[in-house]
Amino acid sequence: MSFIQPGAFARAQPDAAPPRTLDAALAQGTSGDHGFVHLLIDKAHPVRAMDLADAAHYLCLLHGRYPGLIDYAATRSADPYVGKWLSQACEAFVGERALLTRLTVAAGPITSTPGQDRCTPAIINLRGALNALSQSDRQGCALGAAIALVLDWIAVRQVLDVIAERTGLDVRPSILPSADQTKQLAAEMSTVASIGRAIGFGASQTLLQHRQFWDMLAERAELRNAQDGI
């Protein structure tokens, strides 16, 4: 299980130049592109309940606590235009955190899986890295992380909606800023080249760590299937 440790995003990556724009960061892959997310939201071939419980539990551990990534990012901008978007995102994410808590309870306890003792520390490290990223002093970096989370949450919310449906919970639609609003904000802020690069970097690191999160959940599901002879 290869998770980025807190602060790792600040270290140079000689084998690949960091994305210089939000679009370039998104092109590297989002949660919506991840194969395990596709499995979780495939209603024609439902996954096992334990896989959904895993997703609920670890998503809650990653993003269910206050303050979170968007809350920290909101402290890093004095621009009123950016502040308005961040305020809307912060307010909306209160509901998403509450939903994560409800779903974690409704989905039931997670199933013991080989390597279990490493999973919770890995997620805590990942959460610490995301929170540190969202408190970066580099102008635009924290905003890029928040933008990526809002855009990536579209796919995450699909997973949450499936869990809600399977557990019989009624849920309200997300009121996070729309993808169009969010991309427009990024485009307008990116007219300053240095801020655009920082947005791309912050977004890329958030998306990278989300991909590694889904990698871990996929590995856990595979181990359980092997254990059960599936």
N, C-alpha and C positions, 0 to 999 in steps of 0.2 A: 504494500500500500504506500504509494509515493505521494506524500502531501507536502506542499510548500510550508516551510517553517516560518514563524513570525519574522518579518523583516527580509525574507528571501527575495521579495519582489524588487527590493532596492539594489540587489546585486546585479552586476553585469551578466548578460547572457551572450557570450561571444559567438555562439553557433547560430544566432538569429537576431536580426535587427528588430527592435520593438516597433509595433504598428505606429504610423504617424497620424492616423485618423481614426475616428470612431468606426467608420465603415470597414476599414482594414482590420480592426479588432474584431468586429462582428463576423467578418469573413473567415476568421480563424476557427470559428465554431461557437455555438451557443448551446444552452440546455436543450433547445428545440431540435438541435441537430444530433443529440446524443442517442445512441441506440437503446440504452436502457430506459430513457424517458419514453421513447416510442413504445417500448414493451409495457411500461406502466400505464400508459393512456390508451392502449389498444383494447377497446371494449369488446371487439369480436373474439379476442383470445385473452380473457382475463388472467392476470397474474395471480399468484397465491396471496392470500390475505396477509401472510407474514411479510411479503415484499412491500406491501403498502404500509404496514405498521412500521417497518424499517424506515421507509421514506418519511413518514409523518414524524417519527421520533427524532431522526437525525436532522431533518429540516428545522424542527423546533429548536434543537440544540444549537444549530448554526445561526438561525435568524429570528428565533422567538424571544430573545431577550432585549430589554431596553436599558441603555441606549444601544442602537445598532448602527450599521453602516451609514444609512441616510441621515440619522440624527447627528452623527459625528460630522458628516460632510456639511451639514447645515451651519456648523459653527465656523466653517472655513471660507465663507464667502460674504462680502459686504455689498455685493451687487444686488440692487433691489429686484431686477428682473430674474436673476438666478434664485434669489431668496424666495420669490413668489412660487417658483416651481418646486423648490426644496420644501417649502412649507406645505404645499399640497401633497407632496410625496410623503412627508413625515406623518401628516394627519391620516392619510390613507393607509399607511403601513401599520398604524395602531390596530386597525381592523384585521390586517393580515396576521399580525402576531396573535391576536385573540383567536383567530381561526386555527392557526397552528396548534395552539394549546388545546382547543376543543377536539381537533382531529387526533391529536396524540392520545388523548383519553379514550376517544371513541374507537380508535383502531386497535387498542389493547397493547399489551407488553410486547417488546421485541423478542424474537427467538434467539436463543444462544447459538452462536456461530463460531466456527474455528477462528482464532485470532481476535476474539471478542475484546480481550483486555487492551488491545491496541486501538480499537475503533473510537471510543470516546475521547481519549487524549488526542487522537488525530484530528477530530472535529473541533476540539477546543483550540488546538494550534491553528487550525484553518480560520476559525472565527477571530482569533487574535490577529492573524495576518490581515484579514479583511478590515478589521477595525483600525489597525495601524495605517493601512493604505488610505482609509477614509479620513485620517487625521494628518495626511501629508501636508507639508508647508509649500510644496511645489504648486503654484497656481494652476488650477484646472485638473489636477490629479484626483483629488477627492471628489470633485464633480463628476469626472469620468467614471469613477467607481460607482457612484450613485446612479448615474445614467444607465450604466450596464446592468445594475441590479434591477432597475425598473423595467428595462427592455427584456431582460432574461426572465423576469417574474411572469411574463405572459405564458411561457411554457411551464414554469413551476406551478402556476395557478391551475393549469390543466391537470397536473398530477393531483393537486389538492382537491379539485372538483371530483375527480374519480374516487378518491378516498372518501369524500363526503357522500357520494352516491352509494358506494358500497356499504357504508356504515349507517346510512339512513339519516344523515344530517342535512338540514336545509341551510344553504349558504347564500349570502348576498354576493352579487358581482363585485369584482374589484373596482375601486374608485381611484386607483393610481393614475397618474398622468398617462395619457395615451401615447402610443408609439410615435404618432405624428408630432404631437407636442414636444415629446422628448428629443426626437431627432432634429426638430427645428431649433430647439434651444442649443443643442450641440453644434449645429451648423452656424448659428449666429455667434456663439462664443468662439468658434474656431476661425473666425476671420482674423484673429490675432494668432499667427502661426505657432508661437511658443505655447499658447494655451491649447490650441488644437492638438498639438503633439502630446501635451500632458493629459488631455482628455482621452486620447487614444491609448496612452500607456495605462492610465488608471482603469479604463474599461477592459483592456486586454488582460490585465492581471486578475481582475474580478472574474471574468469569464473563464480564464484558465483554471482558477481554483474551483469554480463551480463544476467544470468538466471533471476535475479530479475527485470532487465529491461524488458525482454520479459513477465514476469509475469504481470507487470504493463500494458503493451500494450494489453495483453489478457484480463485483467480486464476491460480496457476501451472499448474494442470491445464488450464484454459481456453486459456492461451497455448500450451501444448504441443499441444493438440488443433488449434488454429488453424494452428500451424506444420506439423503433419502432415496438414492438410487433412481433419480428422475433424469 
